[in-house]
C-alpha cells in the first residue's frame, strides 16, 4: 500500500535523514521530502543549523595544529 503523501516526513524521519546525509548521499525522494519538511517545520531547521555548526567545528578541529 502506497502512502497518501509519499514525500511527507515526520520530524524523527527528517532528523534521521539529516544525520544520514553526513555519511552518504540521499536519494532524490529523500532530498525532496527533507526539503519540504524543513520548509514547513519550525523546529527542524534549528537542528539542521546545529548539524552544520558541528560539521564546521569538526573540520576546523581536524586542521588544528598546536604551535610550539
DOZA-99058 format. One record per residue: residue in three letters; x, y, z of N, C-alpha, C, CB in turn. Coordinates in steps of 0.001 Angstrom, whole numbers. Last residue first. Glycine has a CB too. Example, Ala and Ser with C-alpha at 12.3 -4.5 7.8 and 13.67 -1.06 7.14 Angstrom:
residues 2
(site 'Ser' (12850 -2250 7080) (13670 -1060 7140) (12900 30 7870) (14084 -598 5725));
(site 'Ala' (13190 -5690 7800) (12300 -4500 7800) (13200 -3300 7800) (11308 -4473 9046));
***
This chain:
residues 68
(site 'Unk' (54287 25461 18622) (55161 25329 19799) (56067 26516 19926) (55992 24057 19726));
(site 'Unk' (50931 25277 17754) (52225 25940 17509) (53061 25862 18778) (52029 27434 17066));
(site 'Unk' (49001 22608 16857) (49458 23389 18003) (50829 23959 17696) (49498 22526 19291));
(site 'Unk' (46585 22663 14368) (47943 22280 14744) (48379 23190 15865) (48929 22362 13534));
(site 'Unk' (43529 21611 12947) (44216 22333 14025) (45616 21775 14231) (43412 22249 15339));
(site 'Unk' (41921 20283 11197) (43019 21062 10636) (43861 21788 11671) (42480 22050 9675));
(site 'Unk' (39991 19198 12831) (40872 18290 12097) (42084 19026 11537) (40106 17608 10963));
(site 'Unk' (38685 21536 13681) (39444 20756 14643) (40427 19819 13937) (38497 19956 15538));
(site 'Unk' (37368 22322 11347) (38400 23187 11912) (39287 22410 12877) (37764 24386 12624));
(site 'Unk' (35610 20157 11077) (36567 20459 10009) (37702 21323 10534) (35868 21163 8835));
(site 'Unk' (34131 20451 13427) (34972 19265 13254) (35990 19475 12139) (34108 18032 12953));
(site 'Unk' (32785 22831 12875) (33708 22773 14006) (34647 21577 13873) (32932 22697 15332));
(site 'Unk' (31195 22037 10699) (32227 23056 10504) (33250 23045 11641) (31587 24440 10392));
(site 'Unk' (29530 20166 12012) (30360 19753 10880) (31501 20738 10665) (29513 19634 9602));
(site 'Unk' (28261 21815 13920) (29132 20728 14365) (30048 20254 13243) (28299 19559 14886));
(site 'Unk' (26840 23494 12165) (27809 24067 13093) (28784 22999 13565) (27097 24711 14293));
(site 'Unk' (25148 21617 10950) (26125 22342 10134) (27216 22962 11004) (25427 23434 9309));
(site 'Unk' (23616 20856 13188) (24407 19850 12468) (25496 20535 11634) (23490 18982 11556));
(site 'Unk' (22367 23293 13774) (23269 22688 14748) (24171 21651 14088) (22472 22045 15885));
(site 'Unk' (20798 23570 11483) (21849 24558 11750) (22863 24008 12757) (21233 25875 12279));
(site 'Unk' (19059 21390 11906) (19931 21407 10730) (21082 22400 10925) (19122 21767 9462));
(site 'Unk' (17727 22252 14178) (18564 21057 14264) (19539 21011 13091) (17694 19782 14291));
(site 'Unk' (16370 24400 13003) (17323 24644 14085) (18263 23467 14264) (16588 24926 15391));
(site 'Unk' (14670 23077 11212) (15746 23925 10683) (16789 24283 11747) (15157 25201 10098));
(site 'Unk' (12877 21746 13094) (13938 21018 12384) (14996 21894 11717) (13323 20156 11352));
(site 'Unk' (10876 23539 14094) (11974 23050 14939) (13145 22477 14140) (11455 21993 15884));
(site 'Unk' (8951 24171 12193) (9606 25258 12925) (10852 24777 13668) (8629 25887 13912));
(site 'Unk' (8393 22980 8872) (8604 22717 10294) (9314 23895 10958) (9418 21424 10489));
(site 'Unk' (8341 23508 6137) (7091 23598 6905) (7278 23505 8413) (6158 22518 6468));
(site 'Unk' (10846 23186 5082) (10106 24395 4712) (8870 24593 5587) (9695 24330 3243));
(site 'Unk' (11556 20669 5959) (12254 21827 6521) (11536 23139 6205) (13681 21883 5994));
(site 'Unk' (9876 19129 4308) (9682 19134 5755) (10329 20370 6379) (10262 17851 6382));
(site 'Unk' (10997 19652 1809) (9605 20026 2086) (9354 20099 3581) (8634 19027 1439));
(site 'Unk' (13575 18548 2204) (13420 19977 1899) (11990 20450 2183) (13785 20253 424));
(site 'Unk' (12852 15821 2626) (13532 16589 3670) (13368 18086 3433) (15023 16221 3724));
(site 'Unk' (11700 15134 165) (10930 15043 1401) (11536 15861 2524) (10814 13608 1831));
(site 'Unk' (13930 15511 -1522) (12706 16307 -1708) (11883 16305 -426) (11861 15757 -2890));
(site 'Unk' (15709 13585 -474) (16090 15008 -519) (14854 15897 -640) (17051 15277 -1700));
(site 'Unk' (14227 11227 -854) (14571 11655 499) (14955 13129 534) (15712 10806 1047));
(site 'Unk' (14103 11172 -3673) (12875 11248 -2874) (13134 11708 -1450) (12189 9902 -2849));
(site 'Unk' (16850 10910 -4326) (16081 12073 -4775) (14830 12243 -3911) (15691 11927 -6270));
(site 'Unk' (18781 9799 -1475) (18062 9577 -2736) (17280 10835 -3088) (17107 8343 -2633));
(site 'Unk' (21802 11271 -184) (20400 10860 -57) (19799 10635 -1438) (19582 11922 721));
(site 'Unk' (25118 10060 280) (24169 10903 -458) (22739 10367 -280) (24546 10958 -1972));
(site 'Unk' (26354 9613 3668) (26030 9114 2323) (25111 10097 1622) (25369 7712 2392));
(site 'Unk' (26922 10898 6038) (27695 9714 5667) (27484 9250 4241) (27364 8604 6582));
(site 'Unk' (25228 12969 6349) (26618 13222 6709) (27510 12084 6211) (26760 13390 8236));
(site 'Unk' (22763 11951 5885) (23416 12620 4756) (24836 13059 5083) (22602 13821 4325));
(site 'Unk' (21975 10992 8385) (22417 10048 7353) (23165 10746 6225) (21225 9294 6785));
(site 'Unk' (21109 13318 9664) (22270 12602 10190) (22843 11683 9108) (21888 11784 11456));
(site 'Unk' (18910 13923 8074) (19982 14908 8218) (21256 14254 8735) (19551 16037 9160));
(site 'Unk' (17353 11623 8449) (17901 11911 7127) (19046 12916 7198) (16807 12435 6209));
(site 'Unk' (16684 11943 11141) (17455 10762 10734) (18082 10977 9352) (16551 9504 10721));
(site 'Unk' (15143 14247 10958) (16418 14311 11670) (17292 13104 11319) (16182 14376 13195));
(site 'Unk' (12977 13189 9480) (13787 14289 8939) (15138 14367 9641) (13042 15628 9082));
(site 'Unk' (11895 11289 11211) (12454 10865 9926) (13382 11934 9348) (11326 10554 8931));
(site 'Unk' (11073 13016 13274) (12003 11927 13551) (12669 11438 12268) (11278 10771 14244));
(site 'Unk' (9236 14627 11958) (10460 15232 12485) (11501 14152 12767) (10161 16042 13768));
(site 'Unk' (8138 12875 8981) (7966 13313 10365) (9271 13962 10817) (7572 12113 11306));
(site 'Unk' (7430 13777 5614) (8333 13203 6594) (7963 13725 7983) (9809 13536 6249));
(site 'Unk' (6000 13261 2469) (5804 13777 3824) (6723 13035 4777) (4324 13636 4269));
(site 'Unk' (6067 12149 5) (7200 12988 373) (7074 13567 1777) (7349 14105 -621));
(site 'Unk' (3685 10684 -339) (4970 9984 -362) (6165 10828 61) (5215 9462 -1723));
(site 'Unk' (832 10543 1000) (1755 11653 804) (3180 11091 810) (1570 12753 1912));
(site 'Unk' (-320 8085 1172) (-1077 9142 506) (-172 10336 178) (-2258 9593 1388));
(site 'Unk' (1758 5251 441) (1343 6341 1321) (622 7413 513) (2561 6946 2060));
(site 'Unk' (632 2153 -922) (1412 3386 -1015) (847 4442 -79) (1432 3910 -2459));
(site 'Unk' (842 -1186 0) (0 0 0) (885 1246 0) (-957 0 1223));
***
